[in-house]
């Protein structure tokens, strides 16, 4: 069962919306390469608001994701693309259907 997750809300800087969408679409291949990432979603919540939700069976998988290539790529581009500092929220999954 999936028990842990991460939630990241992203606000694109004005004029950077397409760049954020492209970055998130390209990040899919990095998430796919992570065997302990149970689920990964890149979401568009509004014209300039995006989010990432990813889920894991255990803390080992979540820690591996946090120290992996996808988070590194996101962090590296954050000053250029995002209006706010990255806030990665650790959450517990109480139910799922995958």
LOZA-140087 format. One record per atom (N, C-alpha, C, O): atom name; x, y, z; residue in one letter. Coordinates in steps of 0.05 Angstrom, whole numbers, padded with zeros to 5 digits. Example, Ala and Ser with C-alpha at 12.3 -4.5 7.8 and 13.67 -1.06 7.14 Angstrom:
% residues 2
+-------+--------+--------+--------+---------+
! atomo !      X !      Y !      Z ! residuo !
+-------+--------+--------+--------+---------+
!     N !  00264 ! -00114 !  00156 !       A !
!    CA !  00246 ! -00090 !  00156 !       A !
!     C !  00264 ! -00066 !  00156 !       A !
!     O !  00285 ! -00066 !  00169 !       A !
!     N !  00257 ! -00045 !  00142 !       S !
!    CA !  00273 ! -00021 !  00143 !       S !
!     C !  00258 !  00001 !  00157 !       S !
!     O !  00268 !  00023 !  00161 !       S !
+-------+--------+--------+--------+---------+
This chain:
% residues 98
+-------+--------+--------+--------+---------+
! atomo !      X !      Y !      Z ! residuo !
+-------+--------+--------+--------+---------+
!     N !  00017 ! -00024 !  00000 !       X !
!    CA !  00000 !  00000 !  00000 !       X !
!     C !  00018 !  00025 !  00000 !       X !
!     O !  00039 !  00025 !  00012 !       X !
!     N !  00008 !  00045 ! -00013 !       X !
!    CA !  00021 !  00071 ! -00013 !       X !
!     C !  00015 !  00084 !  00014 !       X !
!     O ! -00008 !  00087 !  00022 !       X !
!     N !  00036 !  00093 !  00028 !       X !
!    CA !  00032 !  00104 !  00055 !       X !
!     C !  00042 !  00133 !  00057 !       X !
!     O !  00033 !  00148 !  00075 !       X !
!     N !  00061 !  00141 !  00040 !       X !
!    CA !  00073 !  00167 !  00042 !       X !
!     C !  00072 !  00181 !  00016 !       X !
!     O !  00071 !  00169 ! -00005 !       X !
!     N !  00073 !  00208 !  00017 !       X !
!    CA !  00072 !  00224 ! -00008 !       X !
!     C !  00087 !  00250 ! -00004 !       X !
!     O !  00095 !  00257 !  00018 !       X !
!     N !  00090 !  00264 ! -00026 !       X !
!    CA !  00100 !  00292 ! -00026 !       X !
!     C !  00080 !  00309 ! -00042 !       X !
!     O !  00069 !  00300 ! -00062 !       X !
!     N !  00077 !  00334 ! -00033 !       X !
!    CA !  00060 !  00353 ! -00048 !       X !
!     C !  00076 !  00378 ! -00051 !       X !
!     O !  00086 !  00389 ! -00031 !       X !
!     N !  00078 !  00388 ! -00075 !       X !
!    CA !  00092 !  00413 ! -00081 !       X !
!     C !  00074 !  00431 ! -00098 !       X !
!     O !  00066 !  00423 ! -00120 !       X !
!     N !  00068 !  00454 ! -00088 !       X !
!    CA !  00052 !  00474 ! -00103 !       X !
!     C !  00072 !  00493 ! -00115 !       X !
!     O !  00090 !  00503 ! -00102 !       X !
!     N !  00069 !  00499 ! -00141 !       X !
!    CA !  00088 !  00515 ! -00156 !       X !
!     C !  00074 !  00538 ! -00169 !       X !
!     O !  00054 !  00534 ! -00183 !       X !
!     N !  00084 !  00562 ! -00165 !       X !
!    CA !  00072 !  00586 ! -00178 !       X !
!     C !  00093 !  00596 ! -00198 !       X !
!     O !  00115 !  00605 ! -00190 !       X !
!     N !  00086 !  00595 ! -00224 !       X !
!    CA !  00105 !  00604 ! -00244 !       X !
!     C !  00108 !  00634 ! -00244 !       X !
!     O !  00089 !  00649 ! -00239 !       X !
!     N !  00132 !  00643 ! -00249 !       X !
!    CA !  00136 !  00672 ! -00253 !       X !
!     C !  00121 !  00681 ! -00278 !       X !
!     O !  00118 !  00664 ! -00297 !       X !
!     N !  00113 !  00706 ! -00280 !       X !
!    CA !  00099 !  00715 ! -00304 !       X !
!     C !  00116 !  00710 ! -00329 !       X !
!     O !  00140 !  00716 ! -00330 !       X !
!     N !  00103 !  00699 ! -00349 !       X !
!    CA !  00117 !  00692 ! -00374 !       X !
!     C !  00132 !  00666 ! -00374 !       X !
!     O !  00143 !  00658 ! -00394 !       X !
!     N !  00133 !  00652 ! -00351 !       X !
!    CA !  00147 !  00627 ! -00349 !       X !
!     C !  00129 !  00602 ! -00348 !       X !
!     O !  00138 !  00580 ! -00344 !       X !
!     N !  00103 !  00606 ! -00352 !       X !
!    CA !  00084 !  00585 ! -00350 !       X !
!     C !  00090 !  00561 ! -00369 !       X !
!     O !  00089 !  00538 ! -00361 !       X !
!     N !  00096 !  00567 ! -00394 !       X !
!    CA !  00101 !  00546 ! -00413 !       X !
!     C !  00127 !  00531 ! -00406 !       X !
!     O !  00129 !  00507 ! -00409 !       X !
!     N !  00147 !  00546 ! -00396 !       X !
!    CA !  00172 !  00533 ! -00387 !       X !
!     C !  00167 !  00514 ! -00364 !       X !
!     O !  00179 !  00493 ! -00363 !       X !
!     N !  00150 !  00522 ! -00345 !       X !
!    CA !  00144 !  00504 ! -00323 !       X !
!     C !  00129 !  00479 ! -00333 !       X !
!     O !  00136 !  00457 ! -00325 !       X !
!     N !  00110 !  00483 ! -00350 !       X !
!    CA !  00096 !  00460 ! -00361 !       X !
!     C !  00115 !  00441 ! -00376 !       X !
!     O !  00113 !  00416 ! -00373 !       X !
!     N !  00133 !  00452 ! -00392 !       X !
!    CA !  00152 !  00435 ! -00406 !       X !
!     C !  00170 !  00420 ! -00387 !       X !
!     O !  00175 !  00396 ! -00390 !       X !
!     N !  00180 !  00434 ! -00366 !       X !
!    CA !  00197 !  00421 ! -00346 !       X !
!     C !  00183 !  00398 ! -00333 !       X !
!     O !  00194 !  00377 ! -00329 !       X !
!     N !  00157 !  00402 ! -00326 !       X !
!    CA !  00142 !  00381 ! -00312 !       X !
!     C !  00137 !  00357 ! -00331 !       X !
!     O !  00139 !  00334 ! -00323 !       X !
!     N !  00131 !  00363 ! -00356 !       X !
!    CA !  00127 !  00341 ! -00376 !       X !
!     C !  00153 !  00325 ! -00380 !       X !
!     O !  00152 !  00301 ! -00381 !       X !
!     N !  00175 !  00339 ! -00381 !       X !
!    CA !  00201 !  00326 ! -00385 !       X !
!     C !  00209 !  00310 ! -00360 !       X !
!     O !  00224 !  00290 ! -00362 !       X !
!     N !  00200 !  00319 ! -00337 !       X !
!    CA !  00207 !  00306 ! -00311 !       X !
!     C !  00194 !  00278 ! -00309 !       X !
!     O !  00203 !  00262 ! -00293 !       X !
!     N !  00174 !  00273 ! -00325 !       X !
!    CA !  00161 !  00247 ! -00324 !       X !
!     C !  00180 !  00224 ! -00327 !       X !
!     O !  00178 !  00204 ! -00313 !       X !
!     N !  00199 !  00227 ! -00346 !       X !
!    CA !  00218 !  00205 ! -00351 !       X !
!     C !  00236 !  00201 ! -00326 !       X !
!     O !  00244 !  00178 ! -00321 !       X !
!     N !  00242 !  00222 ! -00312 !       X !
!    CA !  00258 !  00219 ! -00287 !       X !
!     C !  00242 !  00204 ! -00266 !       X !
!     O !  00253 !  00187 ! -00252 !       X !
!     N !  00217 !  00211 ! -00263 !       X !
!    CA !  00200 !  00197 ! -00243 !       X !
!     C !  00196 !  00168 ! -00251 !       X !
!     O !  00197 !  00150 ! -00233 !       X !
!     N !  00193 !  00162 ! -00276 !       X !
!    CA !  00190 !  00135 ! -00286 !       X !
!     C !  00214 !  00118 ! -00279 !       X !
!     O !  00212 !  00094 ! -00274 !       X !
!     N !  00238 !  00130 ! -00279 !       X !
!    CA !  00263 !  00115 ! -00274 !       X !
!     C !  00266 !  00109 ! -00244 !       X !
!     O !  00285 !  00095 ! -00237 !       X !
!     N !  00249 !  00120 ! -00227 !       X !
!    CA !  00252 !  00115 ! -00198 !       X !
!     C !  00234 !  00091 ! -00190 !       X !
!     O !  00209 !  00094 ! -00189 !       X !
!     N !  00246 !  00068 ! -00184 !       X !
!    CA !  00230 !  00044 ! -00179 !       X !
!     C !  00212 !  00047 ! -00153 !       X !
!     O !  00192 !  00033 ! -00151 !       X !
!     N !  00220 !  00063 ! -00134 !       X !
!    CA !  00205 !  00065 ! -00109 !       X !
!     C !  00185 !  00088 ! -00109 !       X !
!     O !  00172 !  00093 ! -00089 !       X !
!     N !  00182 !  00102 ! -00132 !       X !
!    CA !  00161 !  00122 ! -00134 !       X !
!     C !  00136 !  00107 ! -00145 !       X !
!     O !  00135 !  00100 ! -00168 !       X !
!     N !  00116 !  00104 ! -00128 !       X !
!    CA !  00092 !  00088 ! -00134 !       X !
!     C !  00074 !  00103 ! -00154 !       X !
!     O !  00064 !  00091 ! -00173 !       X !
!     N !  00072 !  00129 ! -00150 !       X !
!    CA !  00055 !  00146 ! -00167 !       X !
!     C !  00068 !  00174 ! -00169 !       X !
!     O !  00080 !  00183 ! -00150 !       X !
!     N !  00065 !  00186 ! -00192 !       X !
!    CA !  00075 !  00213 ! -00196 !       X !
!     C !  00056 !  00228 ! -00214 !       X !
!     O !  00049 !  00219 ! -00236 !       X !
!     N !  00048 !  00252 ! -00205 !       X !
!    CA !  00030 !  00268 ! -00221 !       X !
!     C !  00041 !  00297 ! -00222 !       X !
!     O !  00049 !  00308 ! -00202 !       X !
!     N !  00041 !  00308 ! -00246 !       X !
!    CA !  00046 !  00337 ! -00250 !       X !
!     C !  00019 !  00349 ! -00257 !       X !
!     O !  00005 !  00339 ! -00276 !       X !
!     N !  00011 !  00370 ! -00244 !       X !
!    CA ! -00016 !  00381 ! -00246 !       X !
!     C ! -00015 !  00410 ! -00254 !       X !
!     O !  00003 !  00425 ! -00246 !       X !
!     N ! -00034 !  00419 ! -00269 !       X !
!    CA ! -00038 !  00448 ! -00274 !       X !
!     C ! -00064 !  00456 ! -00260 !       X !
!     O ! -00086 !  00446 ! -00267 !       X !
!     N ! -00062 !  00473 ! -00240 !       X !
!    CA ! -00084 !  00481 ! -00224 !       X !
!     C ! -00097 !  00507 ! -00234 !       X !
!     O ! -00120 !  00513 ! -00227 !       X !
!     N ! -00083 !  00522 ! -00250 !       X !
!    CA ! -00093 !  00547 ! -00260 !       X !
!     C ! -00074 !  00558 ! -00280 !       X !
!     O ! -00055 !  00544 ! -00288 !       X !
!     N ! -00078 !  00583 ! -00290 !       X !
!    CA ! -00060 !  00594 ! -00311 !       X !
!     C ! -00031 !  00593 ! -00304 !       X !
!     O ! -00014 !  00588 ! -00321 !       X !
!     N ! -00024 !  00599 ! -00279 !       X !
!    CA !  00004 !  00600 ! -00271 !       X !
!     C !  00011 !  00582 ! -00247 !       X !
!     O !  00033 !  00583 ! -00237 !       X !
!     N ! -00009 !  00566 ! -00239 !       X !
!    CA ! -00005 !  00550 ! -00215 !       X !
!     C ! -00004 !  00520 ! -00223 !       X !
!     O ! -00021 !  00510 ! -00237 !       X !
!     N !  00017 !  00507 ! -00213 !       X !
!    CA !  00022 !  00479 ! -00219 !       X !
!     C !  00026 !  00464 ! -00192 !       X !
!     O !  00029 !  00477 ! -00171 !       X !
!     N !  00026 !  00438 ! -00193 !       X !
!    CA !  00033 !  00423 ! -00169 !       X !
!     C !  00044 !  00396 ! -00178 !       X !
!     O !  00041 !  00387 ! -00200 !       X !
!     N !  00058 !  00384 ! -00159 !       X !
!    CA !  00068 !  00357 ! -00163 !       X !
!     C !  00058 !  00341 ! -00139 !       X !
!     O !  00060 !  00350 ! -00116 !       X !
!     N !  00048 !  00317 ! -00144 !       X !
!    CA !  00041 !  00298 ! -00123 !       X !
!     C !  00054 !  00272 ! -00130 !       X !
!     O !  00050 !  00261 ! -00151 !       X !
!     N !  00069 !  00261 ! -00111 !       X !
!    CA !  00082 !  00235 ! -00115 !       X !
!     C !  00079 !  00218 ! -00090 !       X !
!     O !  00078 !  00229 ! -00068 !       X !
!     N !  00078 !  00192 ! -00094 !       X !
!    CA !  00072 !  00174 ! -00072 !       X !
!     C !  00092 !  00151 ! -00070 !       X !
!     O !  00104 !  00144 ! -00090 !       X !
!     N !  00094 !  00140 ! -00046 !       X !
!    CA !  00114 !  00120 ! -00040 !       X !
!     C !  00104 !  00100 ! -00020 !       X !
!     O !  00086 !  00106 ! -00004 !       X !
!     N !  00114 !  00076 ! -00021 !       X !
!    CA !  00106 !  00055 ! -00002 !       X !
!     C !  00119 !  00059 !  00025 !       X !
!     O !  00108 !  00051 !  00045 !       X !
!     N !  00143 !  00071 !  00025 !       X !
!    CA !  00157 !  00074 !  00051 !       X !
!     C !  00176 !  00098 !  00050 !       X !
!     O !  00179 !  00112 !  00030 !       X !
!     N !  00188 !  00103 !  00073 !       X !
!    CA !  00206 !  00127 !  00076 !       X !
!     C !  00231 !  00124 !  00059 !       X !
!     O !  00241 !  00144 !  00049 !       X !
!     N !  00240 !  00100 !  00055 !       X !
!    CA !  00264 !  00095 !  00038 !       X !
!     C !  00259 !  00105 !  00010 !       X !
!     O !  00276 !  00118 ! -00002 !       X !
!     N !  00235 !  00100 ! -00001 !       X !
!    CA !  00228 !  00109 ! -00028 !       X !
!     C !  00226 !  00139 ! -00030 !       X !
!     O !  00235 !  00152 ! -00049 !       X !
!     N !  00213 !  00150 ! -00009 !       X !
!    CA !  00210 !  00179 ! -00009 !       X !
!     C !  00237 !  00193 ! -00007 !       X !
!     O !  00242 !  00213 ! -00020 !       X !
!     N !  00255 !  00183 !  00011 !       X !
!    CA !  00281 !  00195 !  00013 !       X !
!     C !  00297 !  00192 ! -00012 !       X !
!     O !  00312 !  00211 ! -00020 !       X !
!     N !  00295 !  00169 ! -00026 !       X !
!    CA !  00309 !  00166 ! -00051 !       X !
!     C !  00300 !  00186 ! -00072 !       X !
!     O !  00316 !  00197 ! -00087 !       X !
!     N !  00274 !  00191 ! -00072 !       X !
!    CA !  00263 !  00211 ! -00091 !       X !
!     C !  00273 !  00239 ! -00084 !       X !
!     O !  00282 !  00253 ! -00102 !       X !
!     N !  00273 !  00246 ! -00059 !       X !
!    CA !  00282 !  00272 ! -00051 !       X !
!     C !  00312 !  00277 ! -00057 !       X !
!     O !  00320 !  00300 ! -00061 !       X !
!     N !  00328 !  00256 ! -00058 !       X !
!    CA !  00356 !  00260 ! -00065 !       X !
!     C !  00362 !  00252 ! -00094 !       X !
!     O !  00385 !  00249 ! -00101 !       X !
!     N !  00341 !  00249 ! -00110 !       X !
!    CA !  00345 !  00240 ! -00137 !       X !
!     C !  00347 !  00262 ! -00158 !       X !
!     O !  00347 !  00286 ! -00151 !       X !
!     N !  00348 !  00254 ! -00183 !       X !
!    CA !  00352 !  00273 ! -00205 !       X !
!     C !  00328 !  00291 ! -00210 !       X !
!     O !  00332 !  00314 ! -00217 !       X !
!     N !  00304 !  00282 ! -00205 !       X !
!    CA !  00280 !  00298 ! -00210 !       X !
!     C !  00280 !  00322 ! -00192 !       X !
!     O !  00276 !  00345 ! -00201 !       X !
!     N !  00284 !  00318 ! -00166 !       X !
!    CA !  00283 !  00340 ! -00147 !       X !
!     C !  00307 !  00359 ! -00152 !       X !
!     O !  00305 !  00383 ! -00149 !       X !
!     N !  00330 !  00347 ! -00160 !       X !
!    CA !  00353 !  00364 ! -00166 !       X !
!     C !  00347 !  00382 ! -00190 !       X !
!     O !  00355 !  00406 ! -00190 !       X !
!     N !  00334 !  00371 ! -00210 !       X !
!    CA !  00328 !  00387 ! -00234 !       X !
!     C !  00308 !  00410 ! -00227 !       X !
!     O !  00311 !  00432 ! -00236 !       X !
!     N !  00289 !  00403 ! -00211 !       X !
!    CA !  00269 !  00423 ! -00203 !       X !
!     C !  00282 !  00445 ! -00186 !       X !
!     O !  00276 !  00469 ! -00190 !       X !
!     N !  00298 !  00437 ! -00168 !       X !
!    CA !  00312 !  00456 ! -00150 !       X !
!     C !  00331 !  00474 ! -00166 !       X !
!     O !  00333 !  00498 ! -00161 !       X !
!     N !  00344 !  00463 ! -00186 !       X !
!    CA !  00363 !  00479 ! -00202 !       X !
!     C !  00349 !  00500 ! -00218 !       X !
!     O !  00361 !  00522 ! -00222 !       X !
!     N !  00325 !  00495 ! -00227 !       X !
!    CA !  00311 !  00515 ! -00244 !       X !
!     C !  00292 !  00533 ! -00228 !       X !
!     O !  00280 !  00551 ! -00239 !       X !
!     N !  00289 !  00527 ! -00202 !       X !
!    CA !  00270 !  00542 ! -00185 !       X !
!     C !  00274 !  00572 ! -00186 !       X !
!     O !  00254 !  00586 ! -00190 !       X !
!     N !  00298 !  00583 ! -00183 !       X !
!    CA !  00300 !  00612 ! -00183 !       X !
!     C !  00292 !  00625 ! -00209 !       X !
!     O !  00281 !  00648 ! -00209 !       X !
!     N !  00296 !  00611 ! -00231 !       X !
!    CA !  00289 !  00622 ! -00257 !       X !
!     C !  00259 !  00620 ! -00263 !       X !
!     O !  00248 !  00638 ! -00275 !       X !
!     N !  00246 !  00599 ! -00253 !       X !
!    CA !  00218 !  00593 ! -00261 !       X !
!     C !  00196 !  00600 ! -00241 !       X !
!     O !  00174 !  00606 ! -00249 !       X !
!     N !  00202 !  00599 ! -00216 !       X !
!    CA !  00181 !  00600 ! -00196 !       X !
!     C !  00181 !  00627 ! -00180 !       X !
!     O !  00202 !  00638 ! -00173 !       X !
!     N !  00157 !  00636 ! -00175 !       X !
!    CA !  00153 !  00661 ! -00160 !       X !
!     C !  00159 !  00659 ! -00131 !       X !
!     O !  00165 !  00679 ! -00117 !       X !
!     N !  00157 !  00634 ! -00120 !       X !
!    CA !  00161 !  00630 ! -00092 !       X !
!     C !  00181 !  00608 ! -00088 !       X !
!     O !  00186 !  00591 ! -00105 !       X !
!     N !  00194 !  00607 ! -00064 !       X !
!    CA !  00213 !  00585 ! -00059 !       X !
!     C !  00198 !  00559 ! -00058 !       X !
!     O !  00175 !  00558 ! -00051 !       X !
!     N !  00212 !  00538 ! -00066 !       X !
!    CA !  00200 !  00511 ! -00066 !       X !
!     C !  00193 !  00503 ! -00037 !       X !
!     O !  00209 !  00506 ! -00019 !       X !
!     N !  00169 !  00493 ! -00034 !       X !
!    CA !  00161 !  00482 ! -00008 !       X !
!     C !  00151 !  00453 ! -00013 !       X !
!     O !  00129 !  00449 ! -00024 !       X !
!     N !  00167 !  00434 ! -00006 !       X !
!    CA !  00160 !  00406 ! -00010 !       X !
!     C !  00148 !  00396 !  00016 !       X !
!     O !  00162 !  00395 !  00037 !       X !
!     N !  00123 !  00389 !  00015 !       X !
!    CA !  00108 !  00381 !  00039 !       X !
!     C !  00106 !  00350 !  00040 !       X !
!     O !  00097 !  00338 !  00021 !       X !
!     N !  00115 !  00339 !  00062 !       X !
!    CA !  00113 !  00310 !  00067 !       X !
!     C !  00085 !  00305 !  00078 !       X !
!     O !  00077 !  00317 !  00098 !       X !
!     N !  00071 !  00286 !  00066 !       X !
!    CA !  00044 !  00280 !  00074 !       X !
!     C !  00041 !  00249 !  00077 !       X !
!     O !  00057 !  00234 !  00066 !       X !
!     N !  00021 !  00241 !  00093 !       X !
!    CA !  00015 !  00213 !  00096 !       X !
!     C ! -00010 !  00207 !  00080 !       X !
!     O ! -00029 !  00222 !  00079 !       X !
!     N ! -00010 !  00184 !  00066 !       X !
!    CA ! -00032 !  00175 !  00051 !       X !
!     C ! -00050 !  00158 !  00069 !       X !
!     O ! -00040 !  00138 !  00081 !       X !
!     N ! -00075 !  00164 !  00070 !       X !
!    CA ! -00093 !  00149 !  00087 !       X !
!     C ! -00110 !  00128 !  00071 !       X !
!     O ! -00121 !  00110 !  00083 !       X !
!     N ! -00111 !  00132 !  00045 !       X !
!    CA ! -00125 !  00113 !  00028 !       X !
!     C ! -00116 !  00118 ! -00001 !       X !
!     O ! -00109 !  00141 ! -00008 !       X !
!     N ! -00116 !  00097 ! -00017 !       X !
!    CA ! -00109 !  00101 ! -00045 !       X !
!     C ! -00124 !  00081 ! -00063 !       X !
!     O ! -00135 !  00061 ! -00053 !       X !
!     N ! -00123 !  00086 ! -00089 !       X !
!    CA ! -00133 !  00067 ! -00109 !       X !
!     C ! -00115 !  00072 ! -00133 !       X !
!     O ! -00118 !  00091 ! -00148 !       X !
!     N ! -00096 !  00054 ! -00136 !       X !
!    CA ! -00077 !  00057 ! -00158 !       X !
!     C ! -00080 !  00034 ! -00177 !       X !
!     O ! -00065 !  00032 ! -00197 !       X !
+-------+--------+--------+--------+---------+
